[in-house]
Amino acid sequence: MNIKAEQLAGLSQTLFEYHDKLDHFQLKAICSLVYDLAGDIHNWTEKEEEIVMRLEDEQRNG
């Protein structure tokens, strides 16, 4: 997941630094990648949270 977070940070930095030099299609492609990476990271954090909650429940009940 660290690789995806690094990719997201890199794409965000590219958008910030070069947004005025990119054409519509380049901006759309980068925004799409940012959205996909953010979704992957969000899904992973939700799964991680579910696992942690399940383990905590098992420790309390077991």
PLY file of the C-alpha trace (Angstrom):
ply
format ascii 1.0
element vertex 62
property float x
property float y
property float z
element edge 61
property int vertex1
property int vertex2
end_header
0.00 0.00 0.00
2.96 2.30 0.55
3.69 2.18 -3.17
0.15 3.29 -3.99
0.39 6.13 -1.47
3.70 7.22 -3.01
2.16 7.10 -6.49
-0.78 9.18 -5.28
1.56 11.73 -3.72
3.60 11.90 -6.94
0.54 12.40 -9.12
-0.80 15.05 -6.76
2.51 16.87 -6.85
2.53 16.71 -10.65
-0.98 18.17 -10.77
0.02 20.95 -8.39
3.22 21.86 -10.22
2.15 21.45 -13.85
-1.63 22.00 -13.91
-1.25 25.14 -16.02
0.96 23.36 -18.58
-1.16 20.20 -19.05
-3.87 19.93 -21.66
-7.40 18.75 -20.94
-6.69 15.11 -21.77
-3.54 14.97 -19.63
-5.38 16.54 -16.69
-8.27 14.12 -17.10
-5.91 11.11 -17.23
-3.97 12.20 -14.13
-7.17 12.97 -12.21
-8.50 9.54 -13.14
-5.34 7.88 -11.81
-5.52 9.96 -8.62
-9.14 8.92 -8.12
-8.38 5.23 -8.69
-5.39 5.24 -6.31
-7.36 7.09 -3.64
-10.14 4.51 -3.97
-7.66 1.64 -3.60
-6.15 3.22 -0.49
-9.60 3.86 0.98
-10.69 0.26 0.38
-7.48 -1.04 1.95
-7.89 1.14 5.05
-11.48 -0.03 5.47
-10.40 -3.68 5.26
-7.58 -3.02 7.71
-10.01 -1.40 10.13
-12.37 -4.39 9.88
-9.50 -6.79 10.65
-8.36 -4.72 13.64
-11.91 -4.53 15.02
-12.38 -8.29 14.56
-9.10 -9.03 16.38
-10.05 -6.70 19.23
-13.43 -8.42 19.54
-11.73 -11.83 19.60
-9.36 -10.67 22.35
-12.24 -9.34 24.46
-14.38 -12.45 23.97
-11.74 -15.12 23.80
0 1
1 2
2 3
3 4
4 5
5 6
6 7
7 8
8 9
9 10
10 11
11 12
12 13
13 14
14 15
15 16
16 17
17 18
18 19
19 20
20 21
21 22
22 23
23 24
24 25
25 26
26 27
27 28
28 29
29 30
30 31
31 32
32 33
33 34
34 35
35 36
36 37
37 38
38 39
39 40
40 41
41 42
42 43
43 44
44 45
45 46
46 47
47 48
48 49
49 50
50 51
51 52
52 53
53 54
54 55
55 56
56 57
57 58
58 59
59 60
60 61
